[in-house]
Amino acid sequence: MKNTSMKITMLFLFICLTACSSPQISDYKETTPDLVLEEFFNGNLSAYGMVLDRNGKLARRFSVVLEAQWNGNKGTINEWFDFDDGEKSTRVWQLTKEDENTYSGTAGDVVGTAKGQTSGSALYWKYDLLIKIDGTEYQVTLDDWMYLIDDNRLFNKTNIIKYGLKVGEIIIYIEKEAT
């Protein structure tokens, strides 16, 4: 009886752990079109997004104008944010293509270096970011997934994490502007 109880407990723990597992970048290896950052993030782009609180309630909406350019394995993305509450902010990313599918990046409000990897049509990007809420600055981790829909459109889903807990989510639609 004790052995059966132990087996049931172990099975339950296994199911809980595997059911809660996160996607892996390798899960997207066979998806197309391939996301190549220096091709998608090149030129003028526009984005629209929303921030959801930890309960999934809409907290803010925003639009972004992006200008991106690459010189060899070095890229710069300028982002101008316009939030529905009137706040405006700017972020300038300095990106480096480390190898075929690995990228790193820095920005003024990013703590340390962001690390990312592409596979098929997806990018997994993780970094710590400083955000201000009601005048107080917080450091959060952004668990960032981008999915290329076609050559001109991309969806971005980001979990905002503090102390290992999801405290919010960001959803963004990015589109290349016609040239």
Secondary structure, 3 states (H helix, E strand, C coil): CHHHHHHHHHHHHHHHHHHCCCCCHHHHCCCCCCCCHHHHCCEEEEEEEEEEECCCCEEEEEEEEEEEEEECCEEEEEEEEEECCCCEEEEEEEEEEEECCEEEEECCCEEEEEEEEEECCEEEEEEEEEEEECCEEEEEEEEEEEEEEECCEEEEEEEEEECCEEEEEEEEEEEECCC
